[in-house]
């Protein structure tokens, strides 16, 4: 009885901090979790065969179409999550969408510096053991001005939609549905699903992006809000216009 009470208190504390006191699971909760954790990453893994050849063969027009489709798909995912959280009676607040603060930008900046150093070191280590980063990200960057503007929209979309899905929804809902005392399982599932969605960069890319997802998860937990992860994710992608990745 004592152990059950402690677990209940722990879950209550989590719900209060993350704005989920009114959480009511529904069928959509399970469907959305399954889609984001398993089906969506599995669909993207299916497009990971020989990515350099596929991306390198695209002209600017085809690349623009692919980027626009990516934007639409990610906002569809965001809309699905929005509807699900409405059914759960928490809204997006339950995922960490609190009032944005100047401190959130400071957290994002500090994270970018630390994560950049860690990812660079990890990429170097992988190269030393025969797993160099393939560099497919550069093939996604449009070369004309209109395309580069679209890339800014892609970066903003990825920041909002991917963080909402992989950090906000997967992590909080796994804790709520599983009544978990620890973030360990949600962090692992979130990071692996996030890495799988970027498997077009091959095995080295999957490893690096999974570790990056792990770091974003820790940032999300530490700050108690989704905004630092959203801001950091946006600038990580946006800076690819100027810094090769």
C-alpha positions in Angstrom: 0.0 0.0 0.0 2.9 2.4 0.8 4.5 1.8 -2.6 1.2 2.4 -4.5 0.7 5.7 -2.6 4.2 6.9 -3.5 3.6 6.1 -7.1 0.3 7.9 -7.1 1.9 11.0 -5.5 4.7 11.0 -8.0 2.2 10.8 -11.0 0.1 13.6 -9.4 3.2 15.8 -9.1 4.1 15.1 -12.8 0.6 15.9 -13.9 0.6 19.2 -12.0 4.0 20.4 -13.3 3.2 19.5 -16.9 -0.4 20.8 -17.0 -2.1 17.4 -17.2 -4.3 17.3 -14.1 -7.4 17.0 -16.3 -5.9 14.3 -18.6 -8.4 11.8 -19.9 -7.1 9.1 -22.1 -9.1 8.2 -25.2 -8.8 5.8 -28.2 -7.0 8.6 -30.0 -4.4 8.7 -27.3 -3.3 5.1 -28.1 -3.7 5.6 -31.9 -1.6 8.8 -31.8 1.1 7.2 -29.6 1.3 4.2 -31.9 1.5 6.4 -35.0 4.2 8.7 -33.6 6.3 6.0 -31.9 6.1 3.2 -34.4 4.2 3.7 -37.7 5.5 7.2 -38.7 9.2 6.4 -38.0 8.8 3.0 -39.8 7.3 4.7 -42.9 10.3 7.1 -43.1 12.8 4.3 -42.6 11.3 2.7 -45.7 12.7 5.7 -47.7 16.2 5.3 -46.4 17.7 3.2 -49.2 20.6 4.9 -50.9 19.6 8.4 -49.9 22.5 10.1 -51.6 21.6 8.8 -55.0 17.9 9.8 -54.6 18.6 13.3 -53.2 21.5 13.9 -55.6 19.2 13.2 -58.6 16.6 15.8 -57.7 16.5 19.1 -59.6 15.6 22.3 -57.8 11.9 22.0 -58.8 11.6 18.4 -57.5 13.5 19.4 -54.3 11.0 22.3 -53.7 8.1 19.9 -54.1 9.6 17.5 -51.6 10.2 20.2 -49.1 6.6 21.6 -49.4 5.2 18.0 -49.0 7.4 17.7 -45.9 5.9 20.9 -44.5 2.4 19.7 -45.1 2.9 16.3 -43.6 4.5 17.7 -40.5 1.6 20.2 -40.0 -0.8 17.3 -40.5 1.0 15.5 -37.6 0.7 18.6 -35.5 -3.0 18.9 -36.2 -3.5 15.3 -35.3 -1.8 15.9 -32.0 -3.8 19.1 -31.4 -7.1 17.1 -31.9 -5.9 14.3 -29.6 -4.9 16.7 -26.8 -8.3 18.4 -27.2 -10.0 15.0 -26.7 -7.7 14.4 -23.7 -8.9 17.7 -22.1 -5.5 19.1 -21.7 -4.8 21.0 -24.9 -1.3 21.8 -26.0 -0.5 23.2 -22.6 -0.3 19.5 -21.4 2.7 19.1 -23.8 4.7 22.0 -22.4 3.3 24.9 -24.4 3.6 27.5 -21.7 4.1 31.2 -22.0 7.4 31.8 -23.9 10.1 33.7 -22.0 13.4 35.3 -22.7 14.9 32.6 -20.5 13.8 30.0 -23.1 16.0 31.6 -25.7 18.9 31.6 -23.3 18.4 27.9 -22.7 18.2 27.2 -26.4 21.5 29.1 -27.1 23.3 27.3 -24.3 22.0 24.0 -25.6 23.1 24.7 -29.2 26.6 25.4 -28.1 26.9 22.3 -25.9 25.0 20.0 -28.3 27.1 21.2 -31.3 30.3 20.3 -29.5 29.0 16.9 -28.5 27.6 16.1 -32.0 30.9 17.2 -33.6 32.8 14.9 -31.2 30.5 12.0 -31.9 30.7 12.5 -35.7 34.5 12.5 -35.4 34.5 9.3 -33.4 32.1 7.6 -35.8 34.4 8.6 -38.7 37.4 7.0 -36.9 35.6 3.6 -36.6 34.5 3.7 -40.3 31.1 5.3 -40.0 31.5 8.8 -41.4 28.5 11.1 -41.6 27.3 10.9 -45.3 26.3 14.6 -45.5 22.9 14.1 -47.1 21.6 17.2 -45.3 23.5 19.5 -47.7 21.6 17.9 -50.6 18.3 19.1 -49.1 19.4 22.8 -49.1 18.0 24.7 -52.1 20.5 26.9 -53.9 18.1 29.7 -55.1 16.7 32.5 -52.9 13.1 31.3 -53.1 14.2 27.8 -52.1 16.2 29.1 -49.2 13.1 30.9 -48.0 11.2 27.7 -48.1 14.0 26.1 -46.1 13.4 28.7 -43.3 9.8 27.5 -43.3 10.9 23.9 -43.2 13.2 24.8 -40.2 10.3 26.5 -38.3 8.0 23.6 -39.1 10.5 21.0 -37.9 11.1 23.0 -34.7 7.4 23.2 -33.8 6.0 20.0 -35.2 8.8 17.5 -34.5 9.3 18.8 -30.9 5.5 18.7 -30.3 5.5 15.1 -31.5 8.7 13.5 -30.2 9.3 15.5 -27.0 5.8 16.9 -26.1 3.4 14.1 -27.0 5.4 10.9 -26.9 7.2 11.6 -23.6 4.3 13.0 -21.6 1.8 10.5 -22.9 4.0 7.4 -22.3 4.4 8.6 -18.7 0.6 9.1 -18.3 -0.6 6.0 -20.0 2.1 3.8 -18.5 1.9 5.6 -15.1 5.7 5.6 -15.1 7.7 7.1 -12.3 10.8 7.7 -14.5 11.4 9.5 -17.8 13.8 6.7 -18.9 11.4 4.8 -21.2 9.8 7.9 -22.7 13.2 9.4 -23.4 14.5 6.2 -25.0 11.4 5.8 -27.2 11.3 9.5 -28.2 15.0 9.5 -29.1 14.9 6.3 -31.2 11.7 7.3 -33.0 13.3 10.7 -33.7 16.5 9.1 -35.0 14.5 6.7 -37.2 12.7 9.5 -38.8 16.1 10.9 -40.0 17.4 7.5 -41.2 17.9 8.9 -44.7 21.3 9.9 -43.3 22.3 6.3 -42.9 23.4 4.5 -39.8 25.9 7.2 -38.7 23.1 9.8 -39.1 20.7 7.6 -37.2 23.1 7.3 -34.3 24.0 11.1 -34.2 20.3 12.2 -34.5 19.2 9.7 -31.9 21.8 11.1 -29.4 20.7 14.6 -30.4 17.1 13.6 -29.7 18.2 12.3 -26.3 19.8 15.7 -25.5 16.6 17.6 -26.6 14.6 15.3 -24.3 16.9 16.2 -21.4 16.5 19.9 -22.2 12.7 19.5 -22.3 12.7 17.7 -18.9 15.1 20.2 -17.3 13.2 23.4 -18.4 9.7 22.0 -18.0 8.6 23.7 -21.2 8.8 22.8 -24.9 10.0 26.2 -26.1 13.8 25.9 -25.6 13.7 22.6 -27.6 11.6 24.2 -30.3 13.9 27.2 -30.6 17.1 25.1 -30.5 15.7 22.8 -33.2 14.7 25.6 -35.4 18.2 27.3 -35.3 19.9 23.9 -35.7 18.1 23.4 -39.1 18.2 27.1 -40.1 21.9 27.4 -39.6 22.4 24.6 -42.2 21.9 27.4 -44.7 25.3 28.9 -43.6 27.1 26.1 -41.8 27.6 22.7 -43.6 26.2 19.8 -41.6 
